[in-house]
Amino acid sequence: MTRVLGTRIEPLRAVAERALLVSDLHIGSDGGAALAHLRWAIAAAAAQRATLLVLGDLFDSYVSRAQVRHGVWREVAGLFARAVADGVPVAMLVGNRDFLLGDEFVAASRVQLSRGGLRGVLGGVDTLLLHGDELCQNDLPYQRAKRWLRQPWLRWLARHLPLRLAFAVAEKARRKSRMVVATGDQTRFLPSRAAVAAAFGNGASRLVFGHIHRRAHGRLGGGEYWVLPAGDAEAIGVWLAAGEARLVRLSAGGDLTPEPTPPECPLSA
C-alpha cells in the first residue's frame, strides 16, 4: 500500500480496457435524478462492457450500518449486485459524505470499496483515482475535521447508532456543512497545485477526481488530470478507453455522447 497526502491507495482488482467514471451523485432518501443517473451509468457500462467506477459521495449521507437494509440504500446495493452478477465490475471510493460505508454495503452490493484511493491500468493508462478532498489542502477547517471524524472509535460509534438517530445526526452535519461552505474565502475549496503535484509524484500518468463539483481537465508536469462534476446535477462521466479520455453525457438508453473538453481547473497556491 502507498499513500498520497495521507490517503491510502489500493490497487484495482483487474486491468480495465474500458472504464466509465462518475462522482458525487449524492443520492438522497428520495432517489430522484441522482438515482436515475446512476441507473444510466450502469446501463452504459453494461452496454460498453466496461468497468464502472464511482469516485465517492455516492450517497448524500451514510452513517449507520443499518441503512443498507432500508429504502434507497438497499435499492442502490441491489442495483450494483445485479450489475456485478451480469458481468459489470464495479469499484467505488468513499467520499466526505459517505465515508462510513462499510463491509455491510460490500456484502450487499458486491462492489470493490476503497476507503482511500484506487490505482490501476484503465484504458491502457496508469491511472490514480481519488475522491478529491485530500487535494484541497487549503481548506484547513475541513482537513482538521476529517482527521477527527475518521478516528476508529468515532466511526464505530456512528455506525452503531439507531437508524432514526443516525439520520438526525447526518442532517445536522449537512446543515452545518452548507453554512461553512457558503462563508469565507471560496478559493480554499480548490485543489492546491502542490497537492496535485504530490498525487502525480507516485508515478501515475493520469489523475481523476471529483469533490469540487466542476468539469475540468488539465496537465501538470507530465501528468493529465480530469475533474468530474456532481453527478446529481449533471449526468456526466469520464470515459477511458484505448489510451484516451473524454467527457461524456449519460442517457436513459445507456448511450454515451461526447462532451467538449472542459477548461483547466484553477489550482490554489
GIWODA-V383110 format. One record per residue. N is the residue number from 0. RES is the residue in three letters. SS is DSSP state (~ for helix, > for strand, _ for the rest). PHI is phi as a letter, one per 40 degrees, with the letter a starting at -180 (none if undefined). Layout:
# GIWODA-V383110
n->N res->RES ss->SS phi->PHI
n->N res->RES ss->SS phi->PHI
This chain:
# GIWODA-V383110
n->0 res->MET ss->_ phi->none
n->1 res->THR ss->> phi->b
n->2 res->ARG ss->> phi->b
n->3 res->VAL ss->> phi->b
n->4 res->LEU ss->_ phi->f
n->5 res->GLY ss->_ phi->g
n->6 res->THR ss->> phi->c
n->7 res->ARG ss->> phi->c
n->8 res->ILE ss->> phi->b
n->9 res->GLU ss->> phi->b
n->10 res->PRO ss->> phi->c
n->11 res->LEU ss->_ phi->c
n->12 res->ARG ss->_ phi->c
n->13 res->ALA ss->_ phi->a
n->14 res->VAL ss->_ phi->c
n->15 res->ALA ss->> phi->b
n->16 res->GLU ss->_ phi->c
n->17 res->ARG ss->> phi->b
n->18 res->ALA ss->> phi->a
n->19 res->LEU ss->> phi->b
n->20 res->LEU ss->> phi->b
n->21 res->VAL ss->> phi->b
n->22 res->SER ss->_ phi->a
n->23 res->ASP ss->_ phi->f
n->24 res->LEU ss->_ phi->c
n->25 res->HIS ss->_ phi->f
n->26 res->ILE ss->> phi->c
n->27 res->GLY ss->_ phi->c
n->28 res->SER ss->_ phi->c
n->29 res->ASP ss->_ phi->c
n->30 res->GLY ss->_ phi->g
n->31 res->GLY ss->~ phi->g
n->32 res->ALA ss->~ phi->c
n->33 res->ALA ss->~ phi->c
n->34 res->LEU ss->~ phi->c
n->35 res->ALA ss->~ phi->c
n->36 res->HIS ss->~ phi->c
n->37 res->LEU ss->~ phi->c
n->38 res->ARG ss->~ phi->d
n->39 res->TRP ss->~ phi->c
n->40 res->ALA ss->~ phi->c
n->41 res->ILE ss->~ phi->c
n->42 res->ALA ss->~ phi->c
n->43 res->ALA ss->~ phi->c
n->44 res->ALA ss->~ phi->c
n->45 res->ALA ss->~ phi->c
n->46 res->ALA ss->~ phi->c
n->47 res->GLN ss->~ phi->c
n->48 res->ARG ss->_ phi->f
n->49 res->ALA ss->_ phi->b
n->50 res->THR ss->> phi->c
n->51 res->LEU ss->> phi->b
n->52 res->LEU ss->> phi->b
n->53 res->VAL ss->> phi->b
n->54 res->LEU ss->> phi->c
n->55 res->GLY ss->_ phi->h
n->56 res->ASP ss->_ phi->f
n->57 res->LEU ss->_ phi->d
n->58 res->PHE ss->> phi->b
n->59 res->ASP ss->_ phi->c
n->60 res->SER ss->_ phi->a
n->61 res->TYR ss->_ phi->a
n->62 res->VAL ss->_ phi->b
n->63 res->SER ss->_ phi->c
n->64 res->ARG ss->~ phi->c
n->65 res->ALA ss->~ phi->c
n->66 res->GLN ss->~ phi->d
n->67 res->VAL ss->~ phi->c
n->68 res->ARG ss->~ phi->c
n->69 res->HIS ss->_ phi->b
n->70 res->GLY ss->~ phi->f
n->71 res->VAL ss->~ phi->c
n->72 res->TRP ss->~ phi->c
n->73 res->ARG ss->~ phi->c
n->74 res->GLU ss->~ phi->c
n->75 res->VAL ss->~ phi->c
n->76 res->ALA ss->~ phi->d
n->77 res->GLY ss->~ phi->c
n->78 res->LEU ss->~ phi->d
n->79 res->PHE ss->~ phi->c
n->80 res->ALA ss->~ phi->c
n->81 res->ARG ss->~ phi->c
n->82 res->ALA ss->~ phi->c
n->83 res->VAL ss->~ phi->c
n->84 res->ALA ss->~ phi->c
n->85 res->ASP ss->_ phi->c
n->86 res->GLY ss->_ phi->g
n->87 res->VAL ss->_ phi->b
n->88 res->PRO ss->_ phi->c
n->89 res->VAL ss->> phi->b
n->90 res->ALA ss->> phi->b
n->91 res->MET ss->> phi->a
n->92 res->LEU ss->> phi->b
n->93 res->VAL ss->_ phi->c
n->94 res->GLY ss->_ phi->b
n->95 res->ASN ss->_ phi->c
n->96 res->ARG ss->_ phi->c
n->97 res->ASP ss->_ phi->b
n->98 res->PHE ss->_ phi->c
n->99 res->LEU ss->_ phi->c
n->100 res->LEU ss->_ phi->d
n->101 res->GLY ss->_ phi->a
n->102 res->ASP ss->~ phi->c
n->103 res->GLU ss->~ phi->c
n->104 res->PHE ss->~ phi->c
n->105 res->VAL ss->~ phi->c
n->106 res->ALA ss->~ phi->c
n->107 res->ALA ss->~ phi->c
n->108 res->SER ss->~ phi->b
n->109 res->ARG ss->_ phi->g
n->110 res->VAL ss->_ phi->c
n->111 res->GLN ss->> phi->c
n->112 res->LEU ss->> phi->b
n->113 res->SER ss->> phi->b
n->114 res->ARG ss->_ phi->c
n->115 res->GLY ss->_ phi->b
n->116 res->GLY ss->> phi->b
n->117 res->LEU ss->> phi->b
n->118 res->ARG ss->> phi->b
n->119 res->GLY ss->> phi->a
n->120 res->VAL ss->> phi->c
n->121 res->LEU ss->> phi->b
n->122 res->GLY ss->_ phi->f
n->123 res->GLY ss->_ phi->g
n->124 res->VAL ss->> phi->b
n->125 res->ASP ss->> phi->c
n->126 res->THR ss->> phi->b
n->127 res->LEU ss->> phi->b
n->128 res->LEU ss->> phi->b
n->129 res->LEU ss->_ phi->b
n->130 res->HIS ss->_ phi->c
n->131 res->GLY ss->_ phi->h
n->132 res->ASP ss->~ phi->c
n->133 res->GLU ss->~ phi->c
n->134 res->LEU ss->~ phi->c
n->135 res->CYS ss->_ phi->c
n->136 res->GLN ss->_ phi->c
n->137 res->ASN ss->_ phi->c
n->138 res->ASP ss->_ phi->c
n->139 res->LEU ss->~ phi->c
n->140 res->PRO ss->~ phi->d
n->141 res->TYR ss->~ phi->c
n->142 res->GLN ss->~ phi->c
n->143 res->ARG ss->~ phi->c
n->144 res->ALA ss->~ phi->c
n->145 res->LYS ss->~ phi->c
n->146 res->ARG ss->~ phi->c
n->147 res->TRP ss->~ phi->c
n->148 res->LEU ss->~ phi->c
n->149 res->ARG ss->_ phi->c
n->150 res->GLN ss->_ phi->c
n->151 res->PRO ss->~ phi->d
n->152 res->TRP ss->~ phi->c
n->153 res->LEU ss->~ phi->c
n->154 res->ARG ss->~ phi->d
n->155 res->TRP ss->~ phi->c
n->156 res->LEU ss->~ phi->c
n->157 res->ALA ss->~ phi->c
n->158 res->ARG ss->~ phi->c
n->159 res->HIS ss->_ phi->b
n->160 res->LEU ss->_ phi->c
n->161 res->PRO ss->_ phi->d
n->162 res->LEU ss->~ phi->d
n->163 res->ARG ss->~ phi->c
n->164 res->LEU ss->~ phi->c
n->165 res->ALA ss->~ phi->c
n->166 res->PHE ss->~ phi->c
n->167 res->ALA ss->~ phi->c
n->168 res->VAL ss->~ phi->c
n->169 res->ALA ss->~ phi->c
n->170 res->GLU ss->~ phi->c
n->171 res->LYS ss->~ phi->c
n->172 res->ALA ss->~ phi->c
n->173 res->ARG ss->~ phi->c
n->174 res->ARG ss->~ phi->c
n->175 res->LYS ss->~ phi->c
n->176 res->SER ss->~ phi->c
n->177 res->ARG ss->~ phi->c
n->178 res->MET ss->~ phi->c
n->179 res->VAL ss->~ phi->c
n->180 res->VAL ss->~ phi->c
n->181 res->ALA ss->_ phi->c
n->182 res->THR ss->_ phi->b
n->183 res->GLY ss->_ phi->g
n->184 res->ASP ss->_ phi->c
n->185 res->GLN ss->~ phi->c
n->186 res->THR ss->~ phi->c
n->187 res->ARG ss->~ phi->c
n->188 res->PHE ss->~ phi->c
n->189 res->LEU ss->_ phi->c
n->190 res->PRO ss->_ phi->c
n->191 res->SER ss->> phi->c
n->192 res->ARG ss->~ phi->c
n->193 res->ALA ss->~ phi->c
n->194 res->ALA ss->~ phi->c
n->195 res->VAL ss->~ phi->c
n->196 res->ALA ss->~ phi->c
n->197 res->ALA ss->~ phi->c
n->198 res->ALA ss->~ phi->c
n->199 res->PHE ss->~ phi->c
n->200 res->GLY ss->_ phi->c
n->201 res->ASN ss->_ phi->c
n->202 res->GLY ss->_ phi->h
n->203 res->ALA ss->_ phi->c
n->204 res->SER ss->_ phi->c
n->205 res->ARG ss->> phi->b
n->206 res->LEU ss->> phi->b
n->207 res->VAL ss->> phi->b
n->208 res->PHE ss->> phi->a
n->209 res->GLY ss->_ phi->b
n->210 res->HIS ss->_ phi->g
n->211 res->ILE ss->_ phi->c
n->212 res->HIS ss->_ phi->g
n->213 res->ARG ss->_ phi->a
n->214 res->ARG ss->_ phi->c
n->215 res->ALA ss->> phi->a
n->216 res->HIS ss->> phi->a
n->217 res->GLY ss->> phi->a
n->218 res->ARG ss->> phi->b
n->219 res->LEU ss->> phi->a
n->220 res->GLY ss->_ phi->g
n->221 res->GLY ss->_ phi->c
n->222 res->GLY ss->> phi->b
n->223 res->GLU ss->> phi->b
n->224 res->TYR ss->> phi->b
n->225 res->TRP ss->> phi->b
n->226 res->VAL ss->> phi->b
n->227 res->LEU ss->_ phi->c
n->228 res->PRO ss->_ phi->c
n->229 res->ALA ss->_ phi->c
n->230 res->GLY ss->_ phi->c
n->231 res->ASP ss->_ phi->c
n->232 res->ALA ss->_ phi->c
n->233 res->GLU ss->_ phi->b
n->234 res->ALA ss->_ phi->c
n->235 res->ILE ss->> phi->b
n->236 res->GLY ss->> phi->b
n->237 res->VAL ss->> phi->b
n->238 res->TRP ss->> phi->b
n->239 res->LEU ss->> phi->b
n->240 res->ALA ss->> phi->a
n->241 res->ALA ss->_ phi->f
n->242 res->GLY ss->_ phi->g
n->243 res->GLU ss->> phi->b
n->244 res->ALA ss->> phi->b
n->245 res->ARG ss->> phi->a
n->246 res->LEU ss->> phi->c
n->247 res->VAL ss->> phi->b
n->248 res->ARG ss->> phi->b
n->249 res->LEU ss->> phi->c
n->250 res->SER ss->_ phi->a
n->251 res->ALA ss->_ phi->c
n->252 res->GLY ss->_ phi->c
n->253 res->GLY ss->_ phi->g
n->254 res->ASP ss->_ phi->c
n->255 res->LEU ss->> phi->b
n->256 res->THR ss->> phi->b
n->257 res->PRO ss->> phi->d
n->258 res->GLU ss->_ phi->b
n->259 res->PRO ss->_ phi->c
n->260 res->THR ss->_ phi->c
n->261 res->PRO ss->_ phi->c
n->262 res->PRO ss->_ phi->c
n->263 res->GLU ss->_ phi->c
n->264 res->CYS ss->_ phi->c
n->265 res->PRO ss->_ phi->c
n->266 res->LEU ss->_ phi->b
n->267 res->SER ss->> phi->c
n->268 res->ALA ss->_ phi->c
